[in-house]
């Protein structure tokens, strides 16, 4: 009987701990009443505890822009909720184009999501203008992870005036995707690390036939011409971030090579992101350049999964692939800063980062987790993305990247459509970019 009573007391005590930690105050009071009688000496303090309101459930809005990552992130969020039953995570997905409009509206109206993805293009705008929670002290006091667990180049992106406004989530590189079926029919060997610019051009010419283009070289920076500019020892921006590199002879030469595929009709004229993906998935192009973040979408596409694979980028004068990474940030105006930090802290742990890699969500930024991401996908040779890290180049950025980067699409477009020489377009781009940089 004593054992039974003891067991009942333990169960009741557990209920007290669980219900007092999360739920309504009335539930907590009822549970305390069960165990209050055996301890009359502590009746005063017990009464105080029983009358105190219990912690309420907190729901954090977590904003992202990639629906392909939602499923895996939901699993990670579920794991967090299991360990933190008072905190619920609501994942909100908004497409890239509308994502920043949504954030800007939220910042203006004081209703930013509690936790959200941050990008190198936008970090200065949000961090320098008081819209993000300064995480510096919280990170230094954390016993769950260290900033040194992440690549230095990525952590620096999200640091403004020695204040850390986001923790790296993942990183990405750009690969050469190719249609194996088309290569087989053309009798061509698949792309590999021996490929050069000449090899790429030769293959594109042989693959262009019967209404199919050999390659897709769109007006796109990160998944396109940026890579070729750095492979040619050119640059987009100077090291001190004060001067454009578009008028550099090496940059112009790289752009002339990149645009000649369109000029010679080896590539279609395509300018939109959706059209780029469709050109590959509909069999319009035999080769194309896409980042590692497309992996889940390409894997789930039956045509891509059956016909495609991915290789490292071809080599120019040197090797290069654009390297970038997202960060998890917290709104400066969140009503739940401690809960939001608890979630971001969890997302930054080795456990959550390795889970992200295993689920194939993205290449986890945590040092040493990349191999788990490679093992998560048996459809494509995704190790190619990891192989390029050793010579990857951080995506060019300044304090206000979008100001000059968006305009560059307008000033460069004439050389893709044949209405202007590459040199003229690059010089015009350099001019507007220098004006923007001077204004920073």
C-alpha positions as a LaTeX table, in Angstrom:
\begin{tabular}{lrrr}
\hline
Residue & $x$ (\AA) & $y$ (\AA) & $z$ (\AA) \\
\hline
Unk1 & 0.00 & 0.00 & 0.00 \\
Unk2 & 2.83 & 2.38 & 0.88 \\
Unk3 & 4.44 & 1.70 & $-2.50$ \\
Unk4 & 1.13 & 2.36 & $-4.24$ \\
Unk5 & 0.64 & 5.64 & $-2.37$ \\
Unk6 & 4.21 & 6.62 & $-3.14$ \\
Unk7 & 3.67 & 5.87 & $-6.84$ \\
Unk8 & 0.50 & 7.97 & $-6.84$ \\
Unk9 & 2.37 & 10.82 & $-5.18$ \\
Unk10 & 5.13 & 10.66 & $-7.79$ \\
Unk11 & 2.63 & 10.70 & $-10.64$ \\
Unk12 & 0.88 & 13.66 & $-9.06$ \\
Unk13 & 4.18 & 15.46 & $-8.63$ \\
Unk14 & 5.00 & 14.87 & $-12.30$ \\
Unk15 & 1.61 & 16.25 & $-13.28$ \\
Unk16 & 2.31 & 19.34 & $-11.19$ \\
Unk17 & 5.61 & 19.89 & $-12.94$ \\
Unk18 & 4.12 & 19.44 & $-16.39$ \\
Unk19 & 0.93 & 21.41 & $-15.85$ \\
Unk20 & 2.54 & 24.24 & $-13.92$ \\
Unk21 & 5.12 & 24.67 & $-16.67$ \\
Unk22 & 2.59 & 25.12 & $-19.46$ \\
Unk23 & $-1.17$ & 25.61 & $-19.43$ \\
Unk24 & $-3.86$ & 27.47 & $-17.49$ \\
Unk25 & $-3.46$ & 28.55 & $-13.85$ \\
Unk26 & $-6.61$ & 26.67 & $-12.82$ \\
Unk27 & $-5.13$ & 23.37 & $-14.00$ \\
Unk28 & $-2.02$ & 24.02 & $-11.99$ \\
Unk29 & $-4.01$ & 24.82 & $-8.83$ \\
Unk30 & $-6.02$ & 21.59 & $-9.07$ \\
Unk31 & $-2.86$ & 19.55 & $-9.41$ \\
Unk32 & $-1.23$ & 21.24 & $-6.41$ \\
Unk33 & $-4.26$ & 20.47 & $-4.26$ \\
Unk34 & $-3.59$ & 16.74 & $-4.63$ \\
Unk35 & $-0.18$ & 17.00 & $-3.01$ \\
Unk36 & $-0.61$ & 19.93 & $-0.67$ \\
Unk37 & $-2.06$ & 18.00 & 2.29 \\
Unk38 & 1.05 & 15.86 & 3.15 \\
Unk39 & 3.13 & 19.00 & 3.68 \\
Unk40 & 1.34 & 21.29 & 6.14 \\
Unk41 & 4.56 & 22.89 & 7.30 \\
Unk42 & 4.99 & 24.41 & 3.88 \\
Unk43 & 1.38 & 25.48 & 3.49 \\
Unk44 & 2.20 & 29.16 & 3.21 \\
Unk45 & 4.72 & 28.77 & 0.40 \\
Unk46 & 2.63 & 26.08 & $-1.24$ \\
Unk47 & $-0.32$ & 28.42 & $-1.37$ \\
Unk48 & 1.83 & 31.05 & $-3.00$ \\
Unk49 & 2.95 & 28.59 & $-5.67$ \\
Unk50 & $-0.55$ & 27.30 & $-6.31$ \\
Unk51 & $-1.95$ & 30.80 & $-6.75$ \\
Unk52 & 0.78 & 31.90 & $-9.19$ \\
Unk53 & $-0.30$ & 31.86 & $-12.85$ \\
Unk54 & 1.35 & 29.16 & $-14.92$ \\
Unk55 & 3.31 & 29.89 & $-18.08$ \\
Unk56 & 1.12 & 30.26 & $-21.13$ \\
Unk57 & 1.75 & 28.68 & $-24.52$ \\
Unk58 & 3.78 & 30.89 & $-26.85$ \\
Unk59 & 3.48 & 30.59 & $-30.64$ \\
Unk60 & 6.44 & 31.86 & $-32.65$ \\
Unk61 & 6.00 & 32.82 & $-36.29$ \\
Unk62 & 8.94 & 31.49 & $-38.30$ \\
Unk63 & 9.18 & 32.97 & $-41.82$ \\
Unk64 & 11.06 & 31.30 & $-44.69$ \\
Unk65 & 10.96 & 31.62 & $-48.49$ \\
Unk66 & 11.68 & 28.08 & $-49.70$ \\
Unk67 & 8.75 & 25.65 & $-49.68$ \\
Unk68 & 11.17 & 22.84 & $-50.53$ \\
Unk69 & 12.69 & 23.14 & $-47.06$ \\
Unk70 & 9.43 & 23.37 & $-45.15$ \\
Unk71 & 8.93 & 19.64 & $-44.57$ \\
Unk72 & 12.38 & 19.09 & $-43.10$ \\
Unk73 & 12.21 & 22.23 & $-40.98$ \\
Unk74 & 8.83 & 21.11 & $-39.68$ \\
Unk75 & 10.47 & 17.93 & $-38.38$ \\
Unk76 & 13.18 & 19.97 & $-36.66$ \\
Unk77 & 10.59 & 22.33 & $-35.20$ \\
Unk78 & 8.63 & 19.32 & $-33.90$ \\
Unk79 & 11.75 & 18.08 & $-32.13$ \\
Unk80 & 12.16 & 21.50 & $-30.53$ \\
Unk81 & 8.52 & 21.59 & $-29.44$ \\
Unk82 & 8.84 & 18.15 & $-27.84$ \\
Unk83 & 11.62 & 19.47 & $-25.61$ \\
Unk84 & 9.88 & 22.82 & $-25.09$ \\
Unk85 & 6.15 & 22.08 & $-24.76$ \\
Unk86 & 5.26 & 25.71 & $-23.96$ \\
Unk87 & 6.62 & 26.96 & $-27.31$ \\
Unk88 & 4.91 & 26.27 & $-30.63$ \\
Unk89 & 6.48 & 27.02 & $-34.01$ \\
Unk90 & 4.32 & 28.17 & $-36.91$ \\
Unk91 & 6.24 & 28.04 & $-40.19$ \\
Unk92 & 5.11 & 30.59 & $-42.78$ \\
Unk93 & 6.37 & 30.19 & $-46.36$ \\
Unk94 & 6.42 & 33.20 & $-48.71$ \\
Unk95 & 8.07 & 33.06 & $-52.14$ \\
Unk96 & 11.37 & 34.93 & $-52.59$ \\
Unk97 & 9.95 & 37.90 & $-54.50$ \\
Unk98 & 7.13 & 38.50 & $-52.01$ \\
Unk99 & 9.18 & 37.59 & $-48.94$ \\
Unk100 & 11.04 & 40.90 & $-48.78$ \\
Unk101 & 7.87 & 42.87 & $-49.49$ \\
Unk102 & 6.27 & 41.06 & $-46.56$ \\
Unk103 & 9.23 & 41.81 & $-44.28$ \\
Unk104 & 9.36 & 45.45 & $-45.30$ \\
Unk105 & 5.65 & 45.83 & $-44.57$ \\
Unk106 & 6.10 & 44.05 & $-41.25$ \\
Unk107 & 9.04 & 46.28 & $-40.31$ \\
Unk108 & 7.05 & 49.41 & $-41.15$ \\
Unk109 & 4.01 & 48.23 & $-39.21$ \\
Unk110 & 5.93 & 46.76 & $-36.29$ \\
Unk111 & 4.76 & 43.24 & $-37.05$ \\
Unk112 & 7.83 & 41.36 & $-38.25$ \\
Unk113 & 7.80 & 37.56 & $-37.76$ \\
Unk114 & 9.43 & 36.48 & $-34.50$ \\
Unk115 & 12.10 & 34.46 & $-36.30$ \\
Unk116 & 12.97 & 34.65 & $-39.98$ \\
Unk117 & 15.61 & 33.95 & $-42.59$ \\
Unk118 & 18.10 & 36.67 & $-43.43$ \\
Unk119 & 20.15 & 37.02 & $-46.63$ \\
Unk120 & 23.49 & 38.70 & $-47.31$ \\
Unk121 & 21.75 & 41.16 & $-49.65$ \\
Unk122 & 19.51 & 42.49 & $-46.90$ \\
Unk123 & 21.37 & 42.07 & $-43.62$ \\
Unk124 & 22.71 & 45.62 & $-43.48$ \\
Unk125 & 19.31 & 47.18 & $-44.17$ \\
Unk126 & 17.66 & 45.24 & $-41.35$ \\
Unk127 & 20.57 & 45.05 & $-38.93$ \\
Unk128 & 21.81 & 48.64 & $-39.16$ \\
Unk129 & 18.31 & 50.07 & $-38.82$ \\
Unk130 & 17.37 & 48.45 & $-35.54$ \\
Unk131 & 14.99 & 45.86 & $-36.96$ \\
Unk132 & 16.91 & 42.80 & $-35.75$ \\
Unk133 & 17.65 & 41.65 & $-32.22$ \\
Unk134 & 21.34 & 41.91 & $-31.34$ \\
Unk135 & 22.37 & 38.32 & $-30.57$ \\
Unk136 & 25.97 & 39.02 & $-29.55$ \\
Unk137 & 25.62 & 38.59 & $-25.78$ \\
Unk138 & 23.23 & 35.67 & $-26.07$ \\
Unk139 & 25.64 & 33.83 & $-28.35$ \\
Unk140 & 28.61 & 34.45 & $-26.08$ \\
Unk141 & 26.69 & 33.08 & $-23.08$ \\
Unk142 & 25.27 & 30.05 & $-24.88$ \\
Unk143 & 26.41 & 26.61 & $-23.79$ \\
Unk144 & 24.65 & 25.01 & $-26.78$ \\
Unk145 & 26.95 & 26.23 & $-29.58$ \\
Unk146 & 29.78 & 28.61 & $-30.43$ \\
Unk147 & 30.06 & 30.98 & $-33.37$ \\
Unk148 & 33.37 & 29.30 & $-34.18$ \\
Unk149 & 31.33 & 26.19 & $-35.04$ \\
Unk150 & 30.50 & 27.98 & $-38.32$ \\
Unk151 & 32.61 & 29.18 & $-41.29$ \\
Unk152 & 34.14 & 32.55 & $-40.51$ \\
Unk153 & 33.14 & 34.00 & $-43.89$ \\
Unk154 & 29.46 & 33.28 & $-43.20$ \\
Unk155 & 29.40 & 34.64 & $-39.67$ \\
Unk156 & 31.00 & 37.88 & $-40.86$ \\
Unk157 & 28.19 & 38.45 & $-43.36$ \\
Unk158 & 25.75 & 38.80 & $-40.47$ \\
Unk159 & 27.99 & 40.93 & $-38.27$ \\
Unk160 & 27.60 & 44.73 & $-38.36$ \\
Unk161 & 29.87 & 46.94 & $-36.24$ \\
Unk162 & 30.89 & 43.93 & $-34.11$ \\
Unk163 & 27.27 & 42.98 & $-33.42$ \\
Unk164 & 25.93 & 39.60 & $-34.56$ \\
Unk165 & 22.42 & 39.81 & $-35.97$ \\
Unk166 & 21.96 & 36.27 & $-37.29$ \\
Unk167 & 23.43 & 32.80 & $-36.91$ \\
Unk168 & 24.35 & 30.95 & $-40.12$ \\
Unk169 & 21.81 & 28.30 & $-41.09$ \\
Unk170 & 23.31 & 26.74 & $-44.21$ \\
Unk171 & 25.55 & 27.40 & $-47.17$ \\
Unk172 & 25.38 & 26.79 & $-50.89$ \\
Unk173 & 27.49 & 26.57 & $-54.02$ \\
Unk174 & 26.56 & 26.45 & $-57.71$ \\
Unk175 & 26.79 & 23.28 & $-59.82$ \\
Unk176 & 26.62 & 22.34 & $-63.50$ \\
Unk177 & 23.46 & 20.28 & $-64.03$ \\
Unk178 & 23.41 & 18.13 & $-67.16$ \\
Unk179 & 20.97 & 15.83 & $-68.95$ \\
Unk180 & 22.60 & 12.36 & $-69.02$ \\
Unk181 & 20.15 & 11.07 & $-71.61$ \\
Unk182 & 21.03 & 13.86 & $-74.04$ \\
Unk183 & 24.75 & 13.37 & $-73.40$ \\
Unk184 & 24.41 & 9.63 & $-74.10$ \\
Unk185 & 22.58 & 10.24 & $-77.37$ \\
Unk186 & 25.25 & 12.74 & $-78.43$ \\
Unk187 & 28.03 & 10.33 & $-77.50$ \\
Unk188 & 29.55 & 12.82 & $-75.04$ \\
Unk189 & 31.30 & 12.08 & $-71.77$ \\
Unk190 & 29.65 & 13.55 & $-68.71$ \\
Unk191 & 31.06 & 16.77 & $-67.20$ \\
Unk192 & 33.66 & 16.36 & $-64.47$ \\
Unk193 & 36.55 & 18.26 & $-62.82$ \\
Unk194 & 38.59 & 18.12 & $-66.05$ \\
Unk195 & 36.14 & 20.35 & $-67.91$ \\
Unk196 & 37.24 & 23.83 & $-68.97$ \\
Unk197 & 35.47 & 26.73 & $-70.66$ \\
Unk198 & 36.47 & 25.25 & $-74.02$ \\
Unk199 & 34.98 & 21.85 & $-73.09$ \\
Unk200 & 31.73 & 23.50 & $-72.03$ \\
Unk201 & 31.47 & 25.48 & $-75.27$ \\
Unk202 & 32.25 & 22.46 & $-77.44$ \\
Unk203 & 29.64 & 20.32 & $-75.66$ \\
Unk204 & 27.00 & 23.07 & $-75.93$ \\
Unk205 & 27.51 & 23.22 & $-79.70$ \\
Unk206 & 27.17 & 19.45 & $-80.11$ \\
Unk207 & 24.08 & 19.28 & $-77.90$ \\
Unk208 & 22.23 & 22.10 & $-79.67$ \\
Unk209 & 19.96 & 20.39 & $-82.21$ \\
Unk210 & 16.40 & 19.32 & $-82.91$ \\
Unk211 & 14.90 & 22.22 & $-80.96$ \\
Unk212 & 17.06 & 21.59 & $-77.89$ \\
Unk213 & 19.58 & 24.12 & $-76.64$ \\
Unk214 & 22.95 & 22.83 & $-75.48$ \\
Unk215 & 23.06 & 25.05 & $-72.43$ \\
Unk216 & 21.16 & 27.65 & $-70.43$ \\
Unk217 & 23.12 & 30.84 & $-69.66$ \\
Unk218 & 20.46 & 33.19 & $-68.30$ \\
Unk219 & 20.66 & 36.74 & $-67.05$ \\
Unk220 & 21.27 & 35.61 & $-63.50$ \\
Unk221 & 24.10 & 36.57 & $-61.20$ \\
Unk222 & 24.59 & 33.97 & $-58.44$ \\
Unk223 & 23.50 & 31.02 & $-60.59$ \\
Unk224 & 25.16 & 32.40 & $-63.69$ \\
Unk225 & 27.71 & 35.00 & $-64.70$ \\
Unk226 & 29.15 & 35.75 & $-61.21$ \\
Unk227 & 30.81 & 32.33 & $-61.29$ \\
Unk228 & 32.44 & 32.96 & $-64.68$ \\
Unk229 & 33.65 & 36.40 & $-63.69$ \\
Unk230 & 35.54 & 35.00 & $-60.71$ \\
Unk231 & 36.78 & 32.03 & $-62.76$ \\
Unk232 & 38.40 & 34.62 & $-65.03$ \\
Unk233 & 40.02 & 36.49 & $-62.11$ \\
Unk234 & 37.52 & 39.31 & $-62.52$ \\
Unk235 & 35.43 & 40.79 & $-59.73$ \\
Unk236 & 32.07 & 42.35 & $-59.00$ \\
Unk237 & 33.21 & 44.61 & $-56.18$ \\
Unk238 & 36.58 & 45.67 & $-54.78$ \\
Unk239 & 37.86 & 44.15 & $-51.54$ \\
Unk240 & 37.15 & 47.38 & $-49.65$ \\
Unk241 & 33.61 & 47.37 & $-51.13$ \\
Unk242 & 34.00 & 50.89 & $-52.48$ \\
Unk243 & 34.37 & 50.29 & $-56.21$ \\
Unk244 & 32.63 & 48.26 & $-58.90$ \\
Unk245 & 34.53 & 45.58 & $-60.78$ \\
Unk246 & 32.24 & 45.47 & $-63.81$ \\
Unk247 & 34.59 & 47.66 & $-65.87$ \\
Unk248 & 37.57 & 45.43 & $-65.06$ \\
Unk249 & 38.91 & 43.92 & $-68.36$ \\
Unk250 & 38.82 & 40.41 & $-66.84$ \\
Unk251 & 35.15 & 40.89 & $-65.90$ \\
Unk252 & 34.24 & 42.13 & $-69.37$ \\
Unk253 & 36.07 & 39.21 & $-70.96$ \\
Unk254 & 34.15 & 36.73 & $-68.78$ \\
Unk255 & 30.84 & 38.38 & $-69.67$ \\
Unk256 & 31.69 & 38.16 & $-73.37$ \\
Unk257 & 32.28 & 34.42 & $-73.00$ \\
Unk258 & 29.10 & 33.92 & $-70.97$ \\
Unk259 & 26.82 & 35.88 & $-73.31$ \\
Unk260 & 28.12 & 34.31 & $-76.51$ \\
Unk261 & 26.06 & 31.19 & $-75.78$ \\
Unk262 & 22.91 & 33.30 & $-76.19$ \\
Unk263 & 24.39 & 35.25 & $-79.10$ \\
Unk264 & 25.17 & 32.02 & $-80.99$ \\
Unk265 & 21.76 & 30.55 & $-80.09$ \\
Unk266 & 23.29 & 27.77 & $-78.01$ \\
Unk267 & 21.16 & 29.07 & $-75.13$ \\
Unk268 & 17.65 & 30.56 & $-75.12$ \\
Unk269 & 17.01 & 34.09 & $-73.89$ \\
Unk270 & 15.52 & 33.50 & $-70.46$ \\
Unk271 & 15.25 & 36.04 & $-67.66$ \\
Unk272 & 12.85 & 34.62 & $-65.04$ \\
Unk273 & 13.60 & 32.10 & $-62.29$ \\
Unk274 & 10.54 & 29.95 & $-62.98$ \\
Unk275 & 11.34 & 29.86 & $-66.69$ \\
Unk276 & 14.89 & 28.70 & $-65.91$ \\
Unk277 & 13.70 & 25.69 & $-63.94$ \\
Unk278 & 11.05 & 24.84 & $-66.52$ \\
Unk279 & 13.62 & 24.96 & $-69.33$ \\
Unk280 & 15.47 & 22.10 & $-67.62$ \\
Unk281 & 12.44 & 20.13 & $-66.49$ \\
Unk282 & 10.81 & 20.33 & $-69.93$ \\
Unk283 & 13.89 & 19.11 & $-71.78$ \\
Unk284 & 14.55 & 22.44 & $-73.52$ \\
Unk285 & 18.18 & 22.68 & $-72.37$ \\
Unk286 & 20.85 & 20.01 & $-71.91$ \\
Unk287 & 22.91 & 21.91 & $-69.31$ \\
Unk288 & 22.33 & 24.66 & $-66.77$ \\
Unk289 & 23.69 & 26.26 & $-63.61$ \\
Unk290 & 21.72 & 25.91 & $-60.38$ \\
Unk291 & 22.49 & 26.20 & $-56.68$ \\
Unk292 & 22.46 & 23.40 & $-54.14$ \\
Unk293 & 19.25 & 24.79 & $-52.62$ \\
Unk294 & 17.34 & 23.39 & $-55.64$ \\
Unk295 & 18.13 & 19.82 & $-54.62$ \\
Unk296 & 14.82 & 18.89 & $-53.02$ \\
Unk297 & 12.82 & 20.30 & $-55.92$ \\
Unk298 & 14.94 & 18.59 & $-58.55$ \\
Unk299 & 14.86 & 15.29 & $-56.66$ \\
Unk300 & 11.06 & 15.35 & $-56.48$ \\
Unk301 & 10.75 & 16.15 & $-60.20$ \\
Unk302 & 10.41 & 12.84 & $-62.04$ \\
Unk303 & 12.06 & 14.07 & $-65.25$ \\
Unk304 & 15.03 & 15.61 & $-63.45$ \\
Unk305 & 15.51 & 12.60 & $-61.19$ \\
Unk306 & 15.52 & 10.21 & $-64.15$ \\
Unk307 & 17.62 & 12.19 & $-66.62$ \\
Unk308 & 19.91 & 14.59 & $-64.76$ \\
Unk309 & 23.00 & 14.71 & $-62.61$ \\
Unk310 & 25.28 & 17.47 & $-61.34$ \\
Unk311 & 28.99 & 18.18 & $-61.57$ \\
Unk312 & 31.45 & 20.81 & $-60.40$ \\
Unk313 & 31.67 & 23.95 & $-62.53$ \\
Unk314 & 34.14 & 24.02 & $-65.42$ \\
Unk315 & 37.47 & 25.74 & $-64.87$ \\
Unk316 & 38.45 & 29.07 & $-66.40$ \\
Unk317 & 41.75 & 30.72 & $-65.56$ \\
Unk318 & 41.01 & 29.50 & $-62.06$ \\
Unk319 & 38.29 & 27.57 & $-60.26$ \\
Unk320 & 35.40 & 29.34 & $-58.56$ \\
Unk321 & 31.82 & 28.80 & $-57.44$ \\
Unk322 & 29.76 & 31.42 & $-55.65$ \\
Unk323 & 29.40 & 30.63 & $-51.95$ \\
Unk324 & 26.60 & 32.03 & $-49.80$ \\
Unk325 & 24.59 & 31.12 & $-46.74$ \\
Unk326 & 21.38 & 32.10 & $-44.98$ \\
Unk327 & 21.09 & 33.17 & $-41.36$ \\
Unk328 & 18.40 & 32.80 & $-38.70$ \\
Unk329 & 17.46 & 36.19 & $-37.25$ \\
Unk330 & 15.04 & 37.49 & $-34.61$ \\
Unk331 & 12.84 & 40.55 & $-34.82$ \\
Unk332 & 13.88 & 43.38 & $-32.50$ \\
Unk333 & 10.20 & 43.93 & $-31.72$ \\
Unk334 & 9.21 & 40.34 & $-30.97$ \\
Unk335 & 7.01 & 39.98 & $-27.90$ \\
Unk336 & 8.81 & 36.75 & $-27.07$ \\
Unk337 & 12.57 & 37.44 & $-27.30$ \\
Unk338 & 13.62 & 34.69 & $-24.89$ \\
Unk339 & 11.49 & 32.02 & $-26.55$ \\
Unk340 & 12.64 & 33.18 & $-30.00$ \\
Unk341 & 16.26 & 33.00 & $-28.89$ \\
Unk342 & 15.68 & 29.54 & $-27.44$ \\
Unk343 & 14.46 & 28.40 & $-30.87$ \\
Unk344 & 17.30 & 30.04 & $-32.82$ \\
Unk345 & 19.78 & 28.67 & $-30.31$ \\
Unk346 & 18.37 & 25.18 & $-30.89$ \\
Unk347 & 18.52 & 25.60 & $-34.68$ \\
Unk348 & 22.21 & 26.46 & $-34.25$ \\
Unk349 & 23.15 & 23.36 & $-32.24$ \\
Unk350 & 25.07 & 20.44 & $-33.65$ \\
Unk351 & 22.00 & 18.25 & $-33.12$ \\
Unk352 & 19.63 & 20.42 & $-35.18$ \\
Unk353 & 22.22 & 21.21 & $-37.84$ \\
Unk354 & 23.02 & 17.54 & $-38.35$ \\
Unk355 & 19.31 & 16.75 & $-38.50$ \\
Unk356 & 18.90 & 19.42 & $-41.18$ \\
Unk357 & 21.70 & 17.76 & $-43.16$ \\
Unk358 & 20.33 & 14.23 & $-42.73$ \\
Unk359 & 16.90 & 15.35 & $-43.91$ \\
Unk360 & 18.46 & 16.92 & $-47.00$ \\
Unk361 & 16.98 & 20.32 & $-46.16$ \\
Unk362 & 20.18 & 22.19 & $-47.05$ \\
Unk363 & 23.95 & 21.96 & $-46.61$ \\
Unk364 & 24.20 & 22.69 & $-42.91$ \\
Unk365 & 26.57 & 25.51 & $-42.06$ \\
Unk366 & 27.81 & 23.75 & $-38.90$ \\
Unk367 & 31.41 & 22.64 & $-39.41$ \\
Unk368 & 31.60 & 18.94 & $-40.24$ \\
Unk369 & 27.89 & 18.41 & $-41.06$ \\
Unk370 & 28.23 & 18.56 & $-44.85$ \\
Unk371 & 28.92 & 14.83 & $-45.28$ \\
Unk372 & 25.56 & 14.02 & $-43.71$ \\
Unk373 & 23.87 & 16.18 & $-46.35$ \\
Unk374 & 25.73 & 14.30 & $-49.10$ \\
Unk375 & 24.53 & 10.97 & $-47.68$ \\
Unk376 & 20.94 & 12.19 & $-47.63$ \\
Unk377 & 20.58 & 12.09 & $-51.44$ \\
Unk378 & 21.26 & 9.03 & $-53.58$ \\
Unk379 & 19.68 & 10.43 & $-56.75$ \\
Unk380 & 22.39 & 12.91 & $-57.74$ \\
Unk381 & 26.14 & 13.25 & $-57.22$ \\
Unk382 & 25.64 & 16.07 & $-54.72$ \\
Unk383 & 29.17 & 15.78 & $-53.35$ \\
Unk384 & 30.06 & 18.07 & $-56.25$ \\
Unk385 & 28.66 & 20.99 & $-54.25$ \\
Unk386 & 30.91 & 20.16 & $-51.30$ \\
Unk387 & 33.97 & 19.62 & $-53.50$ \\
Unk388 & 33.75 & 23.24 & $-54.66$ \\
Unk389 & 33.87 & 24.76 & $-51.18$ \\
Unk390 & 37.67 & 24.77 & $-51.12$ \\
Unk391 & 37.78 & 27.32 & $-53.92$ \\
Unk392 & 34.37 & 28.95 & $-53.44$ \\
Unk393 & 34.02 & 32.75 & $-53.45$ \\
Unk394 & 31.72 & 34.56 & $-51.01$ \\
Unk395 & 28.79 & 36.11 & $-52.86$ \\
Unk396 & 29.73 & 39.76 & $-53.48$ \\
Unk397 & 27.93 & 42.17 & $-51.19$ \\
Unk398 & 28.11 & 45.65 & $-49.68$ \\
Unk399 & 26.07 & 47.52 & $-47.10$ \\
Unk400 & 23.21 & 47.97 & $-49.56$ \\
Unk401 & 23.68 & 45.21 & $-52.12$ \\
Unk402 & 20.18 & 45.24 & $-53.58$ \\
Unk403 & 20.44 & 48.90 & $-54.61$ \\
Unk404 & 23.11 & 48.21 & $-57.22$ \\
Unk405 & 22.52 & 44.50 & $-57.81$ \\
Unk406 & 18.91 & 44.88 & $-58.94$ \\
Unk407 & 19.83 & 47.76 & $-61.25$ \\
Unk408 & 22.62 & 45.65 & $-62.75$ \\
Unk409 & 20.00 & 43.39 & $-64.31$ \\
Unk410 & 18.59 & 46.40 & $-66.14$ \\
Unk411 & 21.95 & 47.70 & $-67.36$ \\
Unk412 & 23.25 & 44.27 & $-68.38$ \\
Unk413 & 20.12 & 43.06 & $-70.17$ \\
Unk414 & 20.93 & 44.89 & $-73.48$ \\
Unk415 & 24.05 & 42.77 & $-74.00$ \\
Unk416 & 21.98 & 39.59 & $-73.54$ \\
Unk417 & 19.41 & 40.77 & $-76.08$ \\
Unk418 & 22.04 & 41.95 & $-78.55$ \\
Unk419 & 21.10 & 45.63 & $-78.32$ \\
Unk420 & 24.43 & 46.68 & $-76.84$ \\
Unk421 & 28.01 & 45.43 & $-76.71$ \\
Unk422 & 29.14 & 43.63 & $-73.58$ \\
Unk423 & 31.74 & 46.30 & $-72.91$ \\
Unk424 & 29.19 & 49.12 & $-73.06$ \\
Unk425 & 26.74 & 47.27 & $-70.82$ \\
Unk426 & 29.44 & 46.47 & $-68.26$ \\
Unk427 & 30.69 & 50.05 & $-68.24$ \\
Unk428 & 27.15 & 51.34 & $-67.69$ \\
Unk429 & 26.71 & 48.83 & $-64.88$ \\
Unk430 & 29.96 & 49.94 & $-63.26$ \\
Unk431 & 28.87 & 53.57 & $-63.43$ \\
Unk432 & 25.53 & 53.04 & $-61.68$ \\
Unk433 & 27.13 & 50.70 & $-59.15$ \\
Unk434 & 29.87 & 53.19 & $-58.26$ \\
Unk435 & 27.24 & 55.86 & $-57.71$ \\
Unk436 & 25.34 & 53.51 & $-55.40$ \\
Unk437 & 28.48 & 52.55 & $-53.48$ \\
Unk438 & 29.45 & 56.21 & $-53.06$ \\
Unk439 & 26.03 & 56.90 & $-51.55$ \\
Unk440 & 26.46 & 54.14 & $-48.96$ \\
\hline
\end{tabular}
